[in-house]
Amino acid sequence: MQAWAYILIPAAAILGAAVAVNLRPGTILVSAIQHFAAGVVFAAAAGEMRALRCPC
């Protein structure tokens, strides 16, 4: 992979941060993001509990 491709990741993060500072998300988008994060946490907890139960 070319070196310039690695520059795109922080550049996208900086651009996204600049957009986020100027535009606030609506209540529906905030709710959707929170529900997604809760699902990720729930899936991680379930995966850990399964690993404790079945050391396959």
PyMOL commands that place a pseudoatom at each C-alpha (Angstrom):
pseudoatom trace, name=CA, resn=MET, resi=1, chain=A, elem=C, hetatm=0, pos=[0.000, 0.000, 0.000]
pseudoatom trace, name=CA, resn=GLN, resi=2, chain=A, elem=C, hetatm=0, pos=[1.275, 3.422, -0.848]
pseudoatom trace, name=CA, resn=ALA, resi=3, chain=A, elem=C, hetatm=0, pos=[2.247, 5.751, 1.995]
pseudoatom trace, name=CA, resn=TRP, resi=4, chain=A, elem=C, hetatm=0, pos=[-0.275, 8.389, 0.906]
pseudoatom trace, name=CA, resn=ALA, resi=5, chain=A, elem=C, hetatm=0, pos=[-3.096, 5.935, 1.619]
pseudoatom trace, name=CA, resn=TYR, resi=6, chain=A, elem=C, hetatm=0, pos=[-2.168, 5.962, 5.309]
pseudoatom trace, name=CA, resn=ILE, resi=7, chain=A, elem=C, hetatm=0, pos=[-2.540, 9.732, 5.341]
pseudoatom trace, name=CA, resn=LEU, resi=8, chain=A, elem=C, hetatm=0, pos=[-6.209, 9.426, 4.360]
pseudoatom trace, name=CA, resn=ILE, resi=9, chain=A, elem=C, hetatm=0, pos=[-7.247, 7.899, 7.695]
pseudoatom trace, name=CA, resn=PRO, resi=10, chain=A, elem=C, hetatm=0, pos=[-6.189, 10.822, 9.945]
pseudoatom trace, name=CA, resn=ALA, resi=11, chain=A, elem=C, hetatm=0, pos=[-7.264, 13.294, 7.262]
pseudoatom trace, name=CA, resn=ALA, resi=12, chain=A, elem=C, hetatm=0, pos=[-10.748, 11.775, 7.282]
pseudoatom trace, name=CA, resn=ALA, resi=13, chain=A, elem=C, hetatm=0, pos=[-10.804, 11.928, 11.086]
pseudoatom trace, name=CA, resn=ILE, resi=14, chain=A, elem=C, hetatm=0, pos=[-9.812, 15.601, 11.077]
pseudoatom trace, name=CA, resn=LEU, resi=15, chain=A, elem=C, hetatm=0, pos=[-12.402, 16.392, 8.411]
pseudoatom trace, name=CA, resn=GLY, resi=16, chain=A, elem=C, hetatm=0, pos=[-15.070, 14.499, 10.354]
pseudoatom trace, name=CA, resn=ALA, resi=17, chain=A, elem=C, hetatm=0, pos=[-14.160, 16.343, 13.543]
pseudoatom trace, name=CA, resn=ALA, resi=18, chain=A, elem=C, hetatm=0, pos=[-14.402, 19.703, 11.754]
pseudoatom trace, name=CA, resn=VAL, resi=19, chain=A, elem=C, hetatm=0, pos=[-17.848, 18.797, 10.450]
pseudoatom trace, name=CA, resn=ALA, resi=20, chain=A, elem=C, hetatm=0, pos=[-18.957, 17.552, 13.875]
pseudoatom trace, name=CA, resn=VAL, resi=21, chain=A, elem=C, hetatm=0, pos=[-17.942, 20.813, 15.526]
pseudoatom trace, name=CA, resn=ASN, resi=22, chain=A, elem=C, hetatm=0, pos=[-20.104, 22.836, 13.171]
pseudoatom trace, name=CA, resn=LEU, resi=23, chain=A, elem=C, hetatm=0, pos=[-23.094, 20.524, 12.692]
pseudoatom trace, name=CA, resn=ARG, resi=24, chain=A, elem=C, hetatm=0, pos=[-24.931, 19.005, 15.617]
pseudoatom trace, name=CA, resn=PRO, resi=25, chain=A, elem=C, hetatm=0, pos=[-26.796, 15.726, 15.000]
pseudoatom trace, name=CA, resn=GLY, resi=26, chain=A, elem=C, hetatm=0, pos=[-30.533, 15.543, 15.525]
pseudoatom trace, name=CA, resn=THR, resi=27, chain=A, elem=C, hetatm=0, pos=[-32.219, 13.611, 18.291]
pseudoatom trace, name=CA, resn=ILE, resi=28, chain=A, elem=C, hetatm=0, pos=[-33.040, 10.662, 16.013]
pseudoatom trace, name=CA, resn=LEU, resi=29, chain=A, elem=C, hetatm=0, pos=[-29.418, 10.254, 14.929]
pseudoatom trace, name=CA, resn=VAL, resi=30, chain=A, elem=C, hetatm=0, pos=[-28.188, 10.529, 18.523]
pseudoatom trace, name=CA, resn=SER, resi=31, chain=A, elem=C, hetatm=0, pos=[-30.710, 7.880, 19.557]
pseudoatom trace, name=CA, resn=ALA, resi=32, chain=A, elem=C, hetatm=0, pos=[-29.625, 5.580, 16.722]
pseudoatom trace, name=CA, resn=ILE, resi=33, chain=A, elem=C, hetatm=0, pos=[-25.950, 5.931, 17.648]
pseudoatom trace, name=CA, resn=GLN, resi=34, chain=A, elem=C, hetatm=0, pos=[-26.691, 5.213, 21.306]
pseudoatom trace, name=CA, resn=HIS, resi=35, chain=A, elem=C, hetatm=0, pos=[-28.730, 2.119, 20.418]
pseudoatom trace, name=CA, resn=PHE, resi=36, chain=A, elem=C, hetatm=0, pos=[-25.923, 0.880, 18.163]
pseudoatom trace, name=CA, resn=ALA, resi=37, chain=A, elem=C, hetatm=0, pos=[-23.350, 1.391, 20.930]
pseudoatom trace, name=CA, resn=ALA, resi=38, chain=A, elem=C, hetatm=0, pos=[-25.565, -0.441, 23.407]
pseudoatom trace, name=CA, resn=GLY, resi=39, chain=A, elem=C, hetatm=0, pos=[-25.836, -3.357, 20.972]
pseudoatom trace, name=CA, resn=VAL, resi=40, chain=A, elem=C, hetatm=0, pos=[-22.057, -3.496, 20.614]
pseudoatom trace, name=CA, resn=VAL, resi=41, chain=A, elem=C, hetatm=0, pos=[-21.609, -3.550, 24.394]
pseudoatom trace, name=CA, resn=PHE, resi=42, chain=A, elem=C, hetatm=0, pos=[-24.291, -6.234, 24.766]
pseudoatom trace, name=CA, resn=ALA, resi=43, chain=A, elem=C, hetatm=0, pos=[-22.681, -8.379, 22.058]
pseudoatom trace, name=CA, resn=ALA, resi=44, chain=A, elem=C, hetatm=0, pos=[-19.251, -8.047, 23.691]
pseudoatom trace, name=CA, resn=ALA, resi=45, chain=A, elem=C, hetatm=0, pos=[-20.663, -9.039, 27.081]
pseudoatom trace, name=CA, resn=ALA, resi=46, chain=A, elem=C, hetatm=0, pos=[-22.488, -12.019, 25.559]
pseudoatom trace, name=CA, resn=GLY, resi=47, chain=A, elem=C, hetatm=0, pos=[-19.309, -13.107, 23.796]
pseudoatom trace, name=CA, resn=GLU, resi=48, chain=A, elem=C, hetatm=0, pos=[-17.359, -12.966, 27.039]
pseudoatom trace, name=CA, resn=MET, resi=49, chain=A, elem=C, hetatm=0, pos=[-20.009, -14.960, 28.882]
pseudoatom trace, name=CA, resn=ARG, resi=50, chain=A, elem=C, hetatm=0, pos=[-20.000, -17.587, 26.133]
pseudoatom trace, name=CA, resn=ALA, resi=51, chain=A, elem=C, hetatm=0, pos=[-16.216, -17.841, 26.364]
pseudoatom trace, name=CA, resn=LEU, resi=52, chain=A, elem=C, hetatm=0, pos=[-16.476, -18.493, 30.108]
pseudoatom trace, name=CA, resn=ARG, resi=53, chain=A, elem=C, hetatm=0, pos=[-19.090, -21.175, 29.573]
pseudoatom trace, name=CA, resn=CYS, resi=54, chain=A, elem=C, hetatm=0, pos=[-17.574, -22.998, 26.607]
pseudoatom trace, name=CA, resn=PRO, resi=55, chain=A, elem=C, hetatm=0, pos=[-13.772, -22.866, 26.343]
pseudoatom trace, name=CA, resn=CYS, resi=56, chain=A, elem=C, hetatm=0, pos=[-13.798, -24.224, 22.781]
for i in range(1, 56): cmd.bond("trace and resi %d" % i, "trace and resi %d" % (i + 1))
show_as sticks, trace
zoom trace
